[in-house]
Amino acid sequence: MKRLVAILMLLFLGTIAGTAQAERLVLVGASYGKNVLAICDTEGNVIWQQETSGPDKGHAGHHDLQFLPNGNILFHDTWTTLKEITLGGEVVWTYDAANSNGNTGKKVHVHSFKRLPNGNTVIVESGVGRIIEVNPDGGLVHSFPLRKGGTRATRLMRMTPEGNFLVCSENPGVVLEYTRSGEVVWEYPIGTRVYGAIRLENGNTLIASGGGNSVIEVTPAGKKVWAIEKQVPATDIQLQWTTCLQELPNGNRLIGNCHAGENNPQIFEITPDKEVVWEFDEFPLVGNGLACWDVLNDSQSERVRKQLNRLQED
């Protein structure tokens, strides 16, 4: 059964100065046999869906995606193939990490990437152990190696406001912040197969511990100041493989909760006071493999609706 909190109505159907707020849409990328990209409304109804090739045999699949300013979606169809598609299903950009920029014959997995405002794409390459930036033609414009010592198997990378790279390294389980020159300027060892980390507006770092079944907030000095572990307080939500994170303008946090089974939401919104105010629970659609998602803001959601309306008219 879909689990939605009553305050959802206040959040999404309320009014500001007499003008209705735009709805919140959720872009999801599920694997583990689901192999689908989809956009859902606040009630979980699918308004757009695209089947994907799925992962290489024996692997988990989609671990990152991005809703682009032009209304397209950037995702990886396999561990090594990145694609940009329109809502009409047209592939308008492809990058083959396995056979580009010196990787032919090498072991490489891509778990994270980011389209930059200048049109270039940052790609984190596990295995070969580097972060690269490529232009729209796939040409290499910048690169630097990830630090040695077991930190070359990564999960998510997110940019900081300063333009640094916040990288989650699975083994030995550490979050590293790199400058564009490759210098490590901050790190936090968490000791688990860490999945996601973002820099908060207050300057602290929010970390999804992955296999540690927790989300923690730490200061630049490494002091833990906030945490939810194993179970969200005052709820029956069990934390499993915590993944993507997002901070909302009101300070609330969106938490990804993968591999948690059909009795737990795959995404939930929690206040700094640890009150859960929204849940996304669409197990029939995404199953137990929703690692990556993007909750769209008002303008992004409005753009999706307009584009889908145009496609229907055509």
C-alpha positions in Angstrom: 0.0 0.0 0.0 1.2 3.5 -0.8 2.3 5.3 2.3 1.7 9.1 2.1 1.7 11.4 5.0 -1.2 13.8 5.5 1.0 16.9 5.5 1.7 16.1 1.8 -1.4 18.1 1.0 -0.1 21.1 2.7 3.2 20.9 1.0 2.1 20.4 -2.5 -1.5 21.7 -2.8 -1.2 24.7 -0.6 -1.2 28.3 -1.8 1.3 31.1 -1.7 -0.2 34.5 -1.9 -3.3 33.0 -3.5 -1.2 31.1 -6.2 -1.1 27.3 -6.2 2.3 25.8 -5.8 3.6 23.6 -8.6 3.5 19.9 -7.9 6.5 17.9 -6.9 7.6 15.2 -9.4 10.0 12.3 -8.7 12.4 11.0 -11.3 13.5 7.5 -10.5 16.0 5.0 -12.0 15.4 1.4 -10.9 17.3 -1.7 -11.7 17.5 -5.3 -10.1 15.3 -6.5 -12.9 13.1 -3.4 -13.1 15.4 -1.6 -15.6 13.3 1.5 -15.9 13.4 5.3 -15.8 10.2 6.9 -14.7 8.7 10.2 -13.5 5.9 10.0 -10.9 3.6 12.5 -9.4 3.2 13.0 -5.7 0.7 10.1 -5.4 3.1 7.7 -7.2 1.3 7.7 -10.5 3.7 7.2 -13.4 3.4 10.1 -15.9 6.4 9.1 -18.0 8.4 5.9 -18.4 11.3 4.6 -20.4 12.7 1.1 -20.4 16.4 0.8 -20.2 18.9 -1.8 -21.2 19.7 -2.6 -17.6 23.1 -3.4 -16.1 25.7 -5.8 -17.3 24.8 -9.3 -16.3 25.4 -10.0 -12.6 25.5 -6.4 -11.5 23.1 -4.0 -9.9 22.7 -1.3 -12.5 21.6 2.4 -12.3 23.4 4.3 -9.7 23.1 7.8 -10.8 21.0 10.1 -13.0 20.4 13.8 -13.6 17.5 15.9 -14.8 19.1 18.4 -17.1 18.1 22.1 -17.6 17.0 21.4 -21.1 14.4 18.9 -19.8 16.4 15.8 -20.9 17.6 13.0 -18.6 21.2 11.9 -18.2 21.7 8.3 -17.0 23.9 5.3 -17.5 22.3 2.4 -19.4 25.1 0.0 -18.4 28.2 0.4 -16.1 30.1 2.0 -18.9 27.5 3.6 -21.2 26.1 7.1 -20.5 23.1 8.4 -22.4 21.1 11.6 -22.6 17.5 11.1 -23.7 14.6 13.4 -24.3 11.2 12.8 -22.8 10.3 11.6 -26.3 12.7 8.8 -25.9 15.3 10.1 -28.4 19.0 9.4 -27.5 20.8 12.7 -28.2 24.1 12.0 -26.5 26.1 8.9 -25.7 29.5 8.3 -24.1 31.2 4.9 -24.0 33.6 4.9 -21.0 34.9 1.5 -21.8 36.5 2.5 -25.1 37.1 6.3 -24.7 40.0 8.4 -23.6 42.5 5.6 -23.0 40.2 3.1 -21.3 40.2 0.4 -24.0 41.1 -2.9 -22.5 41.0 -1.6 -18.9 38.6 -2.4 -16.1 36.2 0.6 -15.6 32.9 1.1 -13.9 31.0 4.3 -13.9 28.8 5.0 -10.8 28.5 8.7 -10.9 28.5 11.7 -13.3 27.4 15.3 -13.5 26.5 17.6 -16.5 28.1 21.0 -15.9 26.6 24.4 -16.8 29.2 24.7 -19.6 27.8 21.6 -21.3 30.7 19.3 -20.4 30.2 16.2 -18.3 32.2 15.1 -15.3 32.5 11.3 -15.0 33.9 9.3 -12.1 35.6 6.2 -13.3 36.1 3.4 -10.8 38.7 0.8 -11.7 41.0 3.0 -13.6 40.6 5.4 -10.7 40.1 8.9 -12.1 37.7 11.8 -12.5 37.5 13.1 -16.0 35.7 16.0 -17.7 34.6 15.5 -21.4 33.2 17.9 -23.9 30.0 17.3 -25.8 32.0 15.4 -28.4 33.5 13.1 -25.8 36.9 14.7 -25.9 38.9 14.8 -22.7 39.4 18.3 -21.4 40.5 17.6 -17.8 41.3 14.7 -15.5 43.0 13.8 -12.3 43.6 10.5 -10.4 41.7 9.4 -7.4 43.8 8.9 -4.3 45.4 5.5 -4.0 44.9 3.1 -1.1 41.6 1.5 -1.8 39.6 4.6 -2.7 39.3 4.0 -6.4 36.0 2.1 -6.1 33.4 4.8 -5.8 29.7 5.4 -5.6 28.2 8.9 -5.8 30.1 12.1 -6.5 28.5 15.5 -5.9 29.8 19.0 -6.5 30.3 21.4 -3.7 29.3 25.1 -4.0 33.1 25.9 -4.5 33.3 23.5 -7.4 35.1 20.7 -5.6 34.2 17.0 -5.9 32.7 15.2 -2.9 33.4 11.5 -3.7 32.2 8.5 -1.8 34.8 5.7 -1.8 33.4 2.3 -0.9 36.5 0.7 0.4 37.9 1.5 2.9 34.7 3.6 3.3 35.7 7.2 3.2 34.2 10.5 1.9 36.9 12.6 0.1 36.7 16.1 -1.1 39.0 16.8 -4.1 39.8 20.1 -5.7 39.9 20.4 -9.5 43.6 19.8 -9.3 43.1 16.5 -7.5 44.2 17.7 -4.0 42.3 16.2 -1.1 41.2 19.0 1.1 38.7 17.2 3.4 37.9 13.6 4.3 35.7 11.7 6.7 36.3 8.0 7.3 33.0 6.2 8.0 34.1 2.6 7.7 31.2 1.3 5.7 30.4 0.9 2.0 29.4 4.6 1.9 27.1 5.6 -1.0 26.2 9.3 -1.0 27.3 12.6 0.5 26.2 16.2 -0.1 27.4 19.6 1.2 24.6 21.3 3.2 23.8 25.0 3.1 25.2 25.3 6.7 28.6 24.0 5.5 28.3 20.6 7.1 28.3 17.3 5.1 25.3 14.9 5.1 26.5 11.3 4.5 24.4 8.2 3.5 26.5 5.3 4.8 25.2 2.8 2.4 25.6 -0.6 4.1 25.9 1.2 7.4 22.1 1.7 7.5 22.4 5.3 8.6 22.6 8.9 7.6 24.8 11.3 9.5 25.7 15.0 9.4 29.2 16.0 10.3 30.9 19.4 10.7 34.0 20.4 8.7 36.0 19.4 11.8 34.4 15.9 11.6 32.1 16.2 14.6 28.8 14.2 14.2 25.9 16.6 14.9 22.9 14.7 13.5 22.1 11.1 12.7 19.4 8.6 12.0 20.5 5.0 12.4 18.9 1.6 11.7 15.3 3.0 12.3 13.9 6.5 11.9 12.8 7.7 15.3 9.0 7.6 16.1 8.3 5.7 12.9 8.4 2.1 11.7 10.8 2.9 8.9 13.8 0.6 8.8 17.0 1.9 7.2 18.8 -0.4 4.9 21.1 0.7 2.0 21.0 4.5 2.3 21.8 6.1 -1.0 20.9 9.4 -2.6 20.5 12.6 -0.6 18.9 15.9 -1.3 18.5 19.1 0.8 15.4 21.2 0.2 15.2 25.0 0.4 13.3 24.7 3.7 16.1 22.7 5.3 14.4 19.3 5.1 16.4 16.3 3.9 15.4 13.7 1.3 16.8 10.2 2.0 17.1 7.2 -0.3 16.4 3.9 1.4 17.3 1.1 -1.1 17.0 -2.7 -0.5 14.5 -2.0 2.4 11.7 -4.3 1.1 8.1 -3.7 0.4 7.3 -2.5 4.0 9.5 0.6 3.8 9.5 3.7 1.7 12.2 4.0 -1.0 12.5 7.8 -0.4 11.4 9.9 2.5 11.6 13.5 3.6 12.6 14.3 7.1 13.0 17.6 9.0 16.1 18.5 11.0 14.0 17.6 14.1 13.6 14.1 12.6 9.9 14.3 11.7 9.0 12.4 8.6 6.7 14.6 6.5 6.6 12.7 3.2 7.2 9.2 1.9 7.6 7.8 -1.6 6.6 4.1 -1.5 6.2 2.6 -5.0 7.5 -0.9 -4.6 5.6 -2.4 -7.5 7.3 0.1 -9.9 10.8 0.2 -8.5 11.1 -2.9 -6.5 14.0 -3.4 -4.2 16.5 -1.6 -6.5 15.8 2.1 -6.4 19.3 3.4 -5.8 19.1 6.7 -7.7 16.4 9.3 -8.0 15.9 13.1 -8.3 13.0 14.9 -6.7 12.3 17.8 -9.1 11.7 21.3 -7.9 8.7 23.5 -9.0 10.3 24.8 -12.2 11.6 21.4 -13.3 8.2 19.8 -12.6 6.5 22.5 -14.6 8.9 21.9 -17.5 8.2 18.2 -17.5 4.4 18.8 -17.6 4.8 21.2 -20.5 7.0 18.9 -22.5 4.7 16.0 -22.0 1.8 18.1 -23.1 3.6 19.1 -26.2 4.4 15.4 -27.0 0.8 14.5 -26.6 -0.3 17.3 -28.9 2.2 16.1 -31.5 
